Amino acid sequence: MPVYKVWVRVPVGTSSQTRPIQVEITANNPIDAISIAQGQYGSENVTQSATKVRD
């Protein structure tokens, strides 16, 4: 199954600040990868692009 990289924002410590990181998500297509990331990190913290890194 293909693996995609998606940029997400995660909290920094106990403050309300966030920082962007790239996560790898296994999914059938980029739309599914974004949907999975939104379920894990919240839709407001996920970019709307996913880049395929390997099959």
Secondary structure, 3 states (H helix, E strand, C coil): CCEEEEEEEEECCCCCCEEEEEEEEECCCHHHHHHHHHHHHCHHHEEEEEEEEEC
